[in-house]
Amino acid sequence: MSERTAHGDPSAGPGGPATAPAGPIKAPAGPVTAPAGPVTAHGGSATTPGGIMADPAWHPSPRAKLLWAISAALSWVVPLLALLIWAAFDSHRRTVQLIVLGIVLVAAVFSVTVIPMWRYAVHRWEITAEAVYTRTGWLTQESRVAPITRIQTVDTYRGPLERLLGLATVTVTTASSAGAVHISALALDDARRTVEQLTAIAARHRGDAT
């Protein structure tokens, strides 16, 4: 079974409205695992001086590669079982079956070994004082920018494999027709810290607007 945690309006904390940070948000001194967290200061590395989106600063957890490899391996179970059943009930097409089996095995090995590494190199994310930035995909890539002022809810989702590997996905719902922004395969502590940071930043923006 999967696990989803809804955090509701990011302007409200566990005991009531979130309070704005006492000072400006500072750039992190280290990677996402550092206590300061992955928030960067306004004008961080997510955009270039010309306004074109650059590489967001942070990768998912290194365990993301294992998550995607296991998911890919599970997706090939049904095709391989189908081939075994075909071979068991049809002994007159061994040449064709071996050719198909070879193709399936090559594709399976590629999806289990190469694609997770490729996805890990592509997937990035970053939170600044102004927006949430993500880049996902592998062959086809998508970059998203979600302004902090348009954030409606922040949720965490953990499927069975994510729970097994100590990972979580942060889903940022915005007032956008493009749909939610997903920051996938984060270490659980990083996911929790990200939710807290988004809540604090969103509360600060709302406080500035009043």
Backbone as ProteinMPNN parsed JSONL, in Angstrom:
{"seq_chain_A": "MSERTAHGDPSAGPGGPATAPAGPIKAPAGPVTAPAGPVTAHGGSATTPGGIMADPAWHPSPRAKLLWAISAALSWVVPLLALLIWAAFDSHRRTVQLIVLGIVLVAAVFSVTVIPMWRYAVHRWEITAEAVYTRTGWLTQESRVAPITRIQTVDTYRGPLERLLGLATVTVTTASSAGAVHISALALDDARRTVEQLTAIAARHRGDAT", "coords_chain_A": {"N_chain_A": [[0.839, -1.19, 0.0], [0.418, 2.319, -0.624], [1.575, 5.442, 0.777], [0.384, 8.547, 1.661], [0.793, 11.884, 2.57], [-0.924, 14.697, 3.385], [-0.342, 18.102, 3.499], [-1.731, 20.375, 3.348], [-2.711, 23.855, 3.191], [0.133, 25.685, 2.612], [0.646, 27.886, 4.131], [-0.015, 27.428, 6.719], [1.144, 26.054, 9.726], [1.841, 23.119, 11.822], [0.658, 23.784, 14.288], [-0.936, 25.966, 13.793], [-1.012, 29.129, 12.004], [1.88, 29.469, 9.985], [4.901, 30.976, 10.982], [6.807, 33.686, 9.77], [10.215, 33.488, 8.637], [12.89, 34.654, 10.743], [14.858, 36.158, 9.56], [16.509, 36.949, 6.42], [16.41, 34.405, 3.849], [19.089, 32.208, 3.567], [21.757, 31.177, 1.399], [22.552, 27.689, 0.946], [25.269, 26.056, 2.615], [26.3, 23.681, 1.801], [25.65, 20.361, 0.44], [22.339, 18.862, -0.152], [21.923, 17.358, 2.106], [22.921, 18.769, 4.179], [22.477, 20.507, 7.324], [21.393, 23.037, 6.905], [19.718, 22.785, 4.719], [18.094, 22.591, 1.433], [17.408, 25.109, 0.432], [17.988, 27.984, -1.492], [19.314, 31.298, -1.754], [17.494, 34.203, -2.883], [17.718, 34.753, -6.348], [19.364, 32.629, -6.966], [21.005, 29.663, -8.296], [19.194, 28.662, -10.121], [18.293, 30.104, -12.293], [19.644, 31.785, -15.127], [21.504, 34.874, -15.721], [20.168, 35.951, -17.926], [17.604, 35.111, -17.614], [16.963, 32.576, -18.47], [16.272, 29.203, -17.74], [18.553, 27.478, -15.767], [20.547, 24.611, -14.713], [18.889, 23.185, -12.011], [19.976, 22.975, -8.56], [20.07, 20.565, -7.033], [20.303, 16.99, -6.805], [18.149, 14.019, -6.753], [17.901, 11.625, -4.008], [20.712, 9.37, -3.859], [19.744, 6.782, -3.719], [17.655, 6.778, -5.433], [18.366, 5.738, -7.9], [18.405, 2.987, -7.448], [15.726, 2.607, -6.786], [14.427, 3.245, -9.241], [15.589, 1.287, -10.849], [14.634, -1.116, -9.716], [11.892, -0.751, -10.111], [11.816, -0.732, -12.911], [12.723, -3.333, -13.438], [10.628, -4.857, -12.352], [8.636, -4.186, -14.154], [9.221, -5.738, -16.339], [8.555, -8.302, -15.743], [6.042, -9.421, -16.487], [6.144, -9.455, -19.448], [8.286, -11.337, -19.72], [7.249, -13.62, -18.452], [5.135, -14.11, -20.19], [6.545, -14.825, -22.491], [7.736, -17.212, -21.601], [5.469, -18.802, -21.205], [4.538, -18.918, -23.818], [6.676, -20.297, -25.0], [6.403, -22.722, -23.669], [4.012, -23.771, -24.626], [4.211, -23.77, -27.338], [6.211, -25.318, -29.303], [7.239, -25.17, -31.81], [8.281, -22.882, -32.843], [10.867, -22.088, -32.093], [13.108, -20.62, -32.992], [12.097, -18.056, -33.565], [11.128, -17.442, -31.035], [13.501, -17.367, -29.543], [14.76, -15.185, -30.719], [12.964, -13.12, -30.073], [13.147, -13.301, -27.285], [15.844, -12.569, -26.922], [15.756, -9.885, -27.766], [13.995, -8.817, -25.865], [15.46, -9.275, -23.499], [17.744, -7.669, -23.909], [16.537, -5.133, -24.027], [15.437, -5.073, -21.455], [17.711, -5.191, -19.785], [18.919, -2.782, -20.503], [16.978, -0.934, -19.612], [17.043, -1.398, -16.906], [19.646, -0.924, -16.073], [20.942, 1.222, -17.51], [19.04, 3.339, -17.939], [18.128, 4.178, -15.268], [20.55, 5.386, -14.296], [20.852, 7.392, -16.183], [18.477, 8.859, -15.784], [18.982, 9.741, -13.185], [21.103, 11.477, -13.624], [19.795, 13.461, -15.025], [17.566, 14.307, -13.476], [16.81, 16.932, -11.382], [16.444, 19.41, -8.796], [15.355, 22.383, -7.073], [14.86, 24.822, -4.544], [14.102, 28.173, -4.225], [13.822, 31.447, -2.735], [11.825, 32.406, -4.254], [10.695, 30.526, -6.047], [9.92, 27.095, -7.023], [11.947, 24.804, -8.615], [12.217, 22.292, -11.056], [13.638, 19.519, -12.861], [13.032, 16.871, -14.987], [12.9, 13.498, -16.417], [14.448, 11.627, -19.147], [15.256, 10.647, -21.935], [13.375, 12.327, -23.171], [12.982, 15.466, -21.769], [11.768, 17.507, -19.101], [11.335, 20.74, -17.815], [10.303, 22.559, -14.996], [8.829, 25.411, -13.427], [7.619, 26.63, -10.481], [6.104, 29.254, -9.104], [6.476, 30.524, -5.791], [4.377, 32.017, -4.783], [2.163, 30.915, -5.956], [1.698, 28.472, -4.88], [-0.432, 25.997, -3.562], [-0.956, 23.585, -2.041], [1.146, 21.265, -0.249], [2.271, 18.067, -0.478], [3.317, 14.813, 0.707], [4.307, 11.736, -0.692], [4.531, 8.2, -0.496], [5.254, 5.309, -1.963], [5.162, 1.65, -1.945], [7.805, 0.704, -2.641], [9.271, 3.035, -2.222], [8.932, 3.399, 0.532], [10.287, 1.14, 1.406], [12.899, 1.779, 0.704], [13.371, 4.064, 2.101], [12.564, 6.546, 1.032], [10.832, 9.424, -0.38], [8.284, 11.27, -2.15], [7.789, 14.629, -2.887], [5.013, 16.534, -3.499], [4.009, 19.393, -5.079], [1.334, 21.332, -5.27], [-0.06, 23.657, -7.448], [-1.612, 26.739, -8.554], [-2.012, 26.201, -11.417], [-2.475, 25.265, -14.81], [-0.827, 23.328, -15.762], [-0.495, 21.402, -13.899], [0.553, 19.586, -10.9], [3.812, 19.975, -9.347], [6.398, 17.68, -9.06], [8.738, 16.512, -6.789], [10.769, 14.052, -6.812], [11.813, 10.929, -5.25], [13.298, 11.649, -2.916], [15.4, 11.526, -0.006], [13.901, 10.565, 3.077], [14.14, 12.323, 5.321], [15.038, 14.629, 4.021], [12.824, 15.162, 2.434], [10.89, 15.783, 4.371], [12.083, 18.056, 5.498], [12.058, 19.71, 3.277], [9.308, 20.151, 2.905], [8.765, 21.61, 5.241], [10.345, 23.876, 4.768], [9.21, 24.921, 2.415], [6.705, 25.568, 3.441], [7.373, 27.56, 5.306], [8.54, 29.541, 3.633], [6.394, 30.127, 1.9], [4.58, 31.111, 3.765], [5.947, 33.397, 4.533], [5.853, 34.92, 2.181], [3.109, 35.324, 1.99], [2.754, 36.824, 4.286], [4.22, 39.114, 3.612], [2.592, 40.076, 1.634], [0.399, 41.116, 2.903]], "CA_chain_A": [[0.0, 0.0, 0.0], [1.162, 3.557, -0.662], [1.351, 6.342, 1.897], [0.345, 9.942, 1.221], [0.566, 12.832, 3.651], [-1.347, 16.003, 2.887], [0.067, 19.156, 4.415], [-2.694, 21.466, 3.234], [-2.251, 25.182, 2.825], [1.483, 25.832, 3.15], [0.759, 29.034, 5.01], [-0.339, 27.03, 8.08], [2.003, 25.033, 10.289], [1.135, 22.092, 12.579], [-0.143, 24.32, 15.371], [-1.587, 27.198, 13.391], [-0.322, 29.783, 10.89], [3.344, 29.409, 10.057], [5.512, 32.272, 11.186], [7.834, 33.987, 8.777], [11.567, 33.378, 9.163], [13.328, 35.87, 11.401], [15.77, 36.896, 8.703], [16.468, 36.505, 5.016], [16.805, 33.021, 3.57], [20.483, 32.2, 3.139], [22.164, 30.08, 0.514], [23.115, 26.575, 1.705], [26.719, 25.963, 2.584], [26.695, 22.359, 1.337], [24.639, 19.617, -0.297], [21.002, 18.804, 0.401], [21.91, 16.696, 3.401], [23.411, 19.675, 5.204], [21.391, 20.962, 8.187], [20.763, 24.253, 6.397], [18.691, 22.411, 3.76], [18.363, 22.885, 0.03], [16.908, 26.395, -0.031], [19.016, 28.943, -1.865], [18.862, 32.675, -1.652], [16.901, 34.799, -4.086], [18.725, 34.966, -7.364], [20.264, 31.494, -6.903], [21.549, 29.073, -9.517], [18.173, 28.063, -10.964], [18.133, 30.869, -13.516], [20.819, 32.515, -15.579], [21.22, 36.308, -15.763], [19.235, 36.264, -18.995], [16.27, 34.624, -17.291], [16.766, 31.222, -18.975], [16.447, 28.268, -16.638], [19.768, 26.667, -15.742], [20.369, 23.374, -13.969], [18.654, 23.291, -10.565], [21.197, 22.607, -7.843], [20.084, 19.339, -6.241], [19.867, 15.693, -7.331], [17.437, 13.191, -5.78], [18.757, 10.737, -3.224], [21.371, 8.34, -4.669], [18.922, 5.569, -3.736], [16.7, 6.886, -6.533], [18.791, 4.836, -8.975], [17.93, 1.651, -7.095], [14.259, 2.645, -6.898], [14.043, 3.171, -10.652], [16.03, -0.001, -11.388], [13.694, -2.139, -9.264], [10.623, -0.499, -10.808], [11.98, -1.181, -14.296], [12.798, -4.798, -13.437], [9.27, -5.379, -12.128], [7.813, -3.977, -15.346], [9.547, -6.755, -17.341], [8.138, -9.625, -15.281], [4.92, -9.911, -17.303], [6.618, -9.897, -20.773], [9.094, -12.555, -19.638], [6.334, -14.724, -18.176], [4.397, -14.383, -21.423], [7.447, -15.573, -23.371], [7.882, -18.567, -21.067], [4.226, -19.529, -21.499], [4.54, -19.155, -25.264], [7.637, -21.363, -25.279], [5.915, -23.983, -23.107], [2.875, -24.295, -25.378], [4.476, -23.74, -28.778], [7.605, -25.767, -29.485], [7.548, -25.172, -33.248], [8.796, -21.568, -33.235], [11.968, -21.81, -31.198], [13.98, -19.567, -33.519], [11.415, -16.769, -33.336], [11.077, -17.218, -29.589], [14.83, -16.97, -29.08], [15.003, -13.816, -31.193], [12.159, -12.232, -29.231], [13.736, -13.328, -25.952], [17.056, -11.759, -26.955], [15.37, -8.469, -27.824], [13.424, -8.454, -24.564], [16.53, -9.236, -22.499], [18.561, -6.471, -24.145], [15.751, -3.975, -23.607], [15.296, -5.114, -19.998], [18.998, -4.816, -19.187], [19.096, -1.346, -20.75], [16.067, -0.161, -18.764], [17.372, -1.61, -15.492], [20.995, -0.448, -15.754], [21.32, 2.502, -18.127], [18.042, 4.396, -17.76], [18.182, 4.793, -13.937], [21.698, 6.276, -14.212], [20.543, 8.534, -17.042], [17.468, 9.661, -15.079], [19.6, 10.399, -12.031], [21.896, 12.601, -14.13], [18.887, 14.504, -15.516], [16.643, 14.801, -12.455], [17.332, 17.941, -10.467], [15.425, 20.27, -8.191], [15.886, 23.46, -6.241], [13.887, 25.758, -3.987], [14.624, 29.48, -3.873], [12.835, 32.263, -2.043], [10.808, 32.844, -5.207], [10.072, 29.489, -6.875], [10.378, 25.711, -6.992], [12.435, 24.438, -9.932], [12.479, 20.863, -11.237], [13.915, 18.997, -14.202], [12.8, 15.433, -14.956], [12.937, 12.803, -17.7], [15.754, 11.095, -19.553], [15.371, 10.965, -23.36], [12.589, 13.558, -23.223], [13.17, 16.136, -20.49], [10.825, 18.581, -18.804], [11.711, 21.67, -16.757], [9.137, 23.239, -14.437], [9.04, 26.476, -12.458], [6.384, 26.905, -9.747], [6.305, 30.392, -8.205], [6.05, 30.297, -4.411], [3.099, 32.69, -4.543], [1.064, 30.135, -6.543], [1.592, 27.173, -4.203], [-1.667, 25.784, -2.823], [-0.727, 22.536, -1.05], [2.384, 20.498, -0.339], [2.0, 16.708, -0.002], [4.353, 13.797, 0.551], [3.788, 10.434, -1.132], [5.503, 7.114, -0.365], [4.794, 4.004, -2.414], [5.808, 0.527, -1.244], [9.25, 0.685, -2.855], [9.842, 4.213, -1.578], [9.001, 3.117, 1.967], [11.338, 0.146, 1.602], [14.201, 2.404, 0.504], [13.476, 5.277, 2.901], [12.421, 7.686, 0.134], [9.507, 10.047, -0.456], [8.082, 12.252, -3.213], [7.088, 15.845, -2.477], [4.14, 17.036, -4.56], [3.654, 20.789, -4.866], [0.169, 21.686, -6.083], [-0.098, 25.094, -7.705], [-2.72, 27.249, -9.359], [-1.495, 26.148, -12.785], [-3.097, 24.239, -15.642], [0.177, 22.307, -16.056], [-0.553, 20.374, -12.867], [1.457, 19.662, -9.758], [5.244, 19.778, -9.522], [6.809, 16.545, -8.239], [10.154, 16.357, -6.453], [10.682, 12.617, -6.532], [12.922, 10.11, -4.753], [14.11, 12.317, -1.906], [15.533, 10.879, 1.295], [12.734, 10.936, 3.868], [14.435, 13.521, 6.109], [15.089, 15.764, 3.107], [11.447, 15.46, 2.033], [10.235, 16.474, 5.485], [12.67, 19.382, 5.61], [11.591, 20.492, 2.133], [7.936, 20.58, 3.203], [8.839, 22.671, 6.25], [10.911, 25.073, 4.149], [8.199, 25.488, 1.521], [5.68, 26.161, 4.294], [7.892, 28.809, 5.87], [8.711, 30.529, 2.57], [5.065, 30.534, 1.448], [4.018, 31.965, 4.824], [6.616, 34.695, 4.469], [5.31, 35.651, 1.035], [1.766, 35.768, 2.332], [2.89, 37.903, 5.262], [4.66, 40.315, 2.91], [1.525, 40.583, 0.767], [-0.654, 41.738, 3.701]], "C_chain_A": [[0.88, 1.248, 0.0], [0.759, 4.434, 0.509], [1.402, 7.76, 1.382], [0.044, 10.82, 2.417], [0.241, 14.179, 3.054], [-1.007, 17.054, 3.921], [-0.795, 20.403, 4.277], [-2.057, 22.761, 2.79], [-0.879, 25.405, 3.422], [1.647, 27.05, 4.026], [0.479, 28.679, 6.443], [0.582, 25.926, 8.528], [1.206, 24.064, 11.106], [0.247, 22.66, 13.66], [-0.846, 25.588, 15.025], [-0.822, 27.818, 12.261], [1.173, 29.731, 11.073], [3.889, 30.804, 10.232], [6.621, 32.47, 10.181], [9.205, 33.838, 9.4], [12.033, 34.703, 9.736], [14.218, 36.709, 10.515], [15.687, 36.4, 7.288], [16.911, 35.068, 4.877], [18.204, 33.017, 2.98], [20.767, 31.019, 2.231], [22.766, 28.965, 1.349], [24.617, 26.521, 1.575], [27.195, 24.638, 2.022], [25.573, 21.683, 0.602], [23.34, 19.521, 0.467], [20.963, 18.169, 1.775], [22.414, 17.601, 4.516], [22.25, 20.18, 6.044], [20.682, 22.188, 7.649], [19.703, 23.961, 5.355], [18.978, 22.932, 2.374], [17.856, 24.227, -0.463], [18.079, 27.297, -0.371], [18.448, 30.346, -1.792], [18.262, 33.137, -2.959], [18.001, 35.112, -5.094], [19.743, 33.856, -7.41], [20.572, 30.923, -8.264], [20.487, 28.577, -10.475], [17.94, 28.828, -12.252], [19.433, 31.577, -13.844], [20.49, 34.001, -15.584], [20.232, 36.701, -16.842], [17.837, 35.748, -18.76], [15.991, 33.228, -17.797], [17.095, 30.243, -17.864], [17.732, 27.467, -16.799], [19.487, 25.391, -14.972], [20.018, 23.683, -12.524], [19.778, 22.598, -9.809], [21.241, 21.173, -7.35], [19.616, 18.115, -7.025], [18.923, 15.031, -6.328], [18.427, 12.416, -4.925], [19.461, 9.751, -4.157], [20.586, 7.031, -4.724], [17.838, 5.621, -4.804], [17.065, 5.929, -7.665], [18.325, 3.412, -8.703], [16.407, 1.566, -7.206], [13.824, 2.477, -8.344], [14.469, 1.845, -11.285], [15.062, -1.113, -10.985], [12.354, -1.977, -9.979], [10.685, -0.987, -12.247], [12.011, -2.702, -14.369], [11.413, -5.417, -13.254], [8.396, -5.24, -13.369], [8.076, -5.024, -16.429], [9.126, -8.155, -16.924], [7.051, -10.205, -16.18], [5.367, -10.303, -18.712], [7.432, -11.18, -20.73], [8.23, -13.777, -19.32], [5.546, -15.106, -19.424], [5.262, -15.182, -22.406], [7.622, -17.008, -22.899], [6.644, -19.409, -21.349], [4.144, -19.862, -22.984], [5.483, -20.313, -25.6], [7.14, -22.717, -24.774], [4.826, -24.608, -23.968], [3.097, -24.298, -26.89], [5.949, -24.066, -28.997], [8.059, -25.718, -30.934], [8.151, -23.849, -33.713], [9.966, -21.156, -32.337], [12.87, -20.688, -31.695], [13.381, -18.196, -33.26], [11.393, -16.446, -31.846], [12.423, -16.76, -29.04], [15.17, -15.548, -29.51], [14.247, -12.816, -30.317], [12.734, -12.166, -27.819], [15.001, -12.478, -25.887], [16.749, -10.271, -26.955], [14.851, -7.998, -26.471], [14.521, -8.333, -23.502], [17.413, -8.007, -22.669], [17.83, -5.223, -23.673], [15.621, -3.914, -22.091], [16.59, -4.685, -19.309], [19.243, -3.323, -19.35], [18.232, -0.526, -19.789], [16.411, -0.29, -17.288], [18.719, -0.998, -15.128], [21.285, 0.958, -16.268], [20.333, 3.619, -17.787], [18.049, 4.978, -16.345], [19.374, 5.749, -13.755], [21.461, 7.555, -15.012], [19.543, 9.453, -16.348], [18.079, 10.411, -13.906], [20.44, 11.601, -12.465], [21.016, 13.767, -14.557], [18.09, 15.135, -14.383], [17.352, 15.75, -11.498], [16.176, 18.762, -9.902], [16.106, 21.325, -7.338], [14.718, 24.312, -5.755], [14.62, 27.056, -3.692], [13.543, 30.237, -3.112], [11.683, 32.653, -2.951], [10.067, 31.708, -5.9], [10.644, 28.116, -6.548], [10.752, 25.33, -8.421], [12.662, 22.924, -9.981], [12.852, 20.585, -12.684], [13.826, 17.483, -14.116], [12.91, 14.851, -16.366], [14.265, 12.114, -17.919], [15.945, 11.373, -21.026], [14.611, 12.247, -23.666], [12.632, 14.19, -21.844], [12.185, 17.292, -20.339], [11.352, 19.421, -17.649], [10.469, 22.431, -16.314], [9.584, 24.321, -13.459], [7.696, 26.763, -11.81], [6.634, 28.074, -8.805], [5.754, 30.097, -6.812], [4.659, 30.884, -4.175], [1.913, 31.904, -5.091], [0.899, 28.765, -5.896], [0.302, 27.109, -3.395], [-1.511, 24.742, -1.726], [0.619, 21.876, -1.3], [2.119, 19.138, 0.297], [3.262, 15.859, -0.105], [3.679, 12.474, 0.216], [4.896, 9.407, -1.017], [4.846, 5.814, -0.81], [5.525, 2.896, -1.679], [7.323, 0.498, -1.413], [9.926, 1.877, -2.191], [9.955, 4.004, -0.063], [10.127, 2.13, 2.263], [12.723, 0.783, 1.566], [14.371, 3.693, 1.302], [13.409, 6.545, 2.071], [11.011, 8.246, 0.193], [9.491, 10.998, -1.642], [7.304, 13.426, -2.645], [6.312, 16.368, -3.68], [3.692, 18.443, -4.21], [2.521, 21.131, -5.827], [0.092, 23.195, -6.215], [-1.34, 25.459, -8.486], [-2.256, 27.347, -10.806], [-2.175, 25.026, -13.544], [-2.118, 23.122, -15.985], [0.195, 21.209, -15.011], [0.508, 20.556, -11.806], [2.912, 19.471, -10.18], [5.68, 18.682, -8.552], [8.323, 16.57, -8.046], [10.297, 14.93, -5.952], [11.972, 12.056, -5.962], [13.873, 10.877, -3.844], [14.277, 11.401, -0.696], [14.428, 11.415, 2.199], [12.982, 12.198, 4.685], [14.484, 14.761, 5.225], [13.686, 16.154, 2.651], [10.725, 16.226, 3.135], [10.763, 17.898, 5.629], [12.203, 20.283, 4.466], [10.181, 21.003, 2.358], [7.956, 21.73, 4.204], [9.354, 23.972, 5.636], [9.912, 25.735, 3.206], [7.094, 26.169, 2.32], [6.139, 27.508, 4.829], [8.02, 29.895, 4.816], [7.363, 31.046, 2.086], [4.408, 31.435, 2.473], [4.646, 33.348, 4.796], [6.076, 35.538, 3.325], [3.912, 36.162, 1.341], [1.802, 36.906, 3.344], [3.326, 39.202, 4.609], [3.553, 40.935, 2.09], [0.426, 41.27, 1.555], [-0.213, 43.056, 4.274]], "O_chain_A": [[1.974, 1.233, 0.566], [-0.265, 4.204, 1.152], [2.371, 8.142, 0.728], [-0.865, 10.526, 3.194], [1.037, 14.742, 2.302], [-1.348, 16.909, 5.095], [-0.608, 21.376, 5.008], [-1.027, 22.781, 2.117], [-0.73, 25.323, 4.641], [2.71, 27.229, 4.62], [0.696, 29.506, 7.328], [0.79, 24.958, 7.798], [-0.022, 24.152, 11.104], [-0.812, 22.099, 13.941], [-1.334, 26.259, 15.935], [-0.048, 27.127, 11.599], [1.682, 29.924, 12.177], [3.347, 31.742, 9.648], [7.296, 31.518, 9.792], [9.345, 34.046, 10.605], [11.616, 35.763, 9.268], [14.308, 37.917, 10.735], [14.881, 35.521, 6.98], [17.693, 34.567, 5.686], [18.481, 33.729, 2.015], [20.094, 29.991, 2.295], [23.422, 29.237, 2.355], [25.175, 26.897, 0.544], [28.392, 24.477, 1.784], [24.628, 22.346, 0.176], [23.226, 20.023, 1.586], [20.035, 18.43, 2.54], [22.34, 17.231, 5.687], [21.133, 20.278, 5.536], [19.491, 22.37, 7.902], [18.848, 24.813, 5.115], [19.97, 23.625, 2.15], [17.869, 24.473, -1.67], [19.053, 27.368, 0.379], [17.232, 30.537, -1.772], [18.492, 32.541, -4.011], [19.055, 35.652, -4.755], [20.874, 34.078, -7.84], [20.421, 31.605, -9.278], [20.831, 28.107, -11.56], [17.436, 28.257, -13.218], [20.217, 31.92, -12.958], [19.321, 34.368, -15.464], [19.521, 37.694, -16.689], [16.964, 35.922, -19.61], [14.891, 32.717, -17.587], [18.07, 30.422, -17.135], [17.968, 26.853, -17.84], [18.342, 25.11, -14.616], [20.779, 24.383, -11.856], [20.457, 21.731, -10.358], [22.324, 20.597, -7.249], [18.666, 18.186, -7.804], [18.892, 15.434, -5.165], [19.64, 12.536, -5.097], [18.872, 9.332, -5.154], [20.741, 6.254, -5.667], [17.17, 4.618, -5.057], [16.182, 5.37, -8.317], [17.899, 2.709, -9.619], [15.87, 0.561, -7.67], [12.952, 1.661, -8.642], [13.778, 1.335, -12.166], [14.707, -1.956, -11.809], [11.753, -2.964, -10.403], [9.732, -1.581, -12.751], [11.398, -3.295, -15.256], [11.07, -6.389, -13.926], [7.52, -6.07, -13.614], [7.262, -5.191, -17.337], [9.321, -9.105, -17.682], [7.137, -11.364, -16.586], [5.013, -11.392, -19.161], [7.289, -12.03, -21.609], [8.462, -14.856, -19.867], [5.317, -16.287, -19.684], [4.775, -16.097, -23.07], [7.653, -17.927, -23.718], [6.752, -20.587, -21.69], [3.728, -20.958, -23.36], [5.138, -21.199, -26.382], [7.425, -23.747, -25.385], [4.719, -25.832, -24.041], [2.248, -24.783, -27.638], [6.816, -23.199, -28.889], [9.155, -26.18, -31.254], [8.499, -23.72, -34.887], [10.04, -20.015, -31.881], [13.35, -19.885, -30.894], [14.066, -17.286, -32.794], [11.617, -15.302, -31.45], [12.487, -15.879, -28.183], [15.791, -14.796, -28.759], [14.801, -11.808, -29.879], [12.8, -11.09, -27.226], [15.214, -11.752, -24.917], [17.386, -9.492, -26.247], [15.215, -6.925, -25.99], [14.511, -7.399, -22.7], [17.79, -7.372, -21.684], [18.41, -4.363, -23.009], [15.687, -2.835, -21.503], [16.561, -3.903, -18.358], [19.726, -2.67, -18.424], [18.698, 0.46, -19.218], [16.106, 0.605, -16.499], [18.916, -0.592, -13.983], [21.817, 1.791, -15.534], [20.737, 4.714, -17.394], [17.979, 6.201, -16.219], [19.231, 6.802, -13.133], [21.819, 8.651, -14.581], [19.723, 10.67, -16.321], [17.744, 11.568, -13.655], [20.49, 12.616, -11.77], [21.426, 14.925, -14.467], [17.948, 16.356, -14.328], [18.364, 15.404, -10.889], [15.081, 18.796, -10.464], [17.262, 21.186, -6.937], [13.726, 24.498, -6.46], [15.635, 27.056, -2.995], [12.459, 29.702, -2.878], [10.671, 33.173, -2.481], [8.92, 31.891, -6.307], [11.683, 27.983, -5.901], [9.953, 25.516, -9.34], [13.232, 22.348, -9.055], [12.45, 21.299, -13.602], [14.472, 16.871, -13.265], [12.999, 15.574, -17.358], [15.098, 12.023, -17.017], [16.728, 12.259, -21.37], [15.129, 13.144, -24.332], [12.349, 13.522, -20.849], [11.82, 17.957, -21.309], [11.767, 18.883, -16.623], [9.682, 22.89, -17.141], [10.584, 24.169, -12.758], [6.733, 27.1, -12.5], [7.315, 27.903, -7.795], [4.691, 29.493, -6.674], [3.856, 30.305, -3.443], [0.771, 32.19, -4.732], [0.05, 27.98, -6.318], [-0.025, 28.029, -2.646], [-1.898, 24.994, -0.585], [1.16, 21.921, -2.405], [1.781, 19.061, 1.478], [4.158, 16.147, -0.899], [2.629, 12.135, 0.762], [6.043, 9.669, -1.379], [3.982, 5.28, -0.115], [6.415, 3.169, -0.874], [8.05, 0.29, -0.441], [11.028, 1.75, -1.658], [10.953, 4.386, 0.548], [10.837, 2.272, 3.259], [13.617, 0.377, 2.309], [15.406, 4.35, 1.193], [14.11, 7.514, 2.36], [10.106, 7.622, 0.747], [10.535, 11.474, -2.087], [6.276, 13.239, -1.995], [6.883, 16.613, -4.743], [3.071, 18.665, -3.17], [2.72, 21.208, -7.04], [0.168, 23.923, -5.225], [-2.035, 24.591, -9.014], [-2.125, 28.442, -11.353], [-2.425, 23.956, -12.989], [-2.54, 22.066, -16.456], [0.837, 20.179, -15.215], [1.257, 21.533, -11.803], [3.204, 18.887, -11.224], [5.37, 18.743, -7.362], [9.086, 16.639, -9.01], [9.982, 14.635, -4.799], [13.057, 12.605, -6.151], [15.093, 10.776, -3.976], [13.396, 10.594, -0.398], [14.058, 12.585, 2.101], [12.112, 13.067, 4.738], [14.024, 15.829, 5.63], [13.389, 17.339, 2.497], [10.029, 17.204, 2.864], [9.994, 18.833, 5.852], [11.978, 21.477, 4.664], [9.879, 22.155, 2.044], [7.24, 22.717, 4.03], [8.851, 25.05, 5.953], [9.779, 26.959, 3.194], [6.6, 27.225, 1.924], [5.386, 28.482, 4.808], [7.654, 31.044, 5.062], [7.191, 32.248, 1.881], [3.752, 32.412, 2.113], [3.966, 34.351, 5.008], [5.864, 36.741, 3.484], [3.566, 37.293, 0.998], [0.995, 37.834, 3.281], [2.865, 40.276, 4.995], [3.539, 42.145, 1.86], [-0.412, 41.948, 0.961], [-0.983, 43.714, 4.974]]}, "name": "protein", "num_of_chains": 1, "seq": "MSERTAHGDPSAGPGGPATAPAGPIKAPAGPVTAPAGPVTAHGGSATTPGGIMADPAWHPSPRAKLLWAISAALSWVVPLLALLIWAAFDSHRRTVQLIVLGIVLVAAVFSVTVIPMWRYAVHRWEITAEAVYTRTGWLTQESRVAPITRIQTVDTYRGPLERLLGLATVTVTTASSAGAVHISALALDDARRTVEQLTAIAARHRGDAT"}
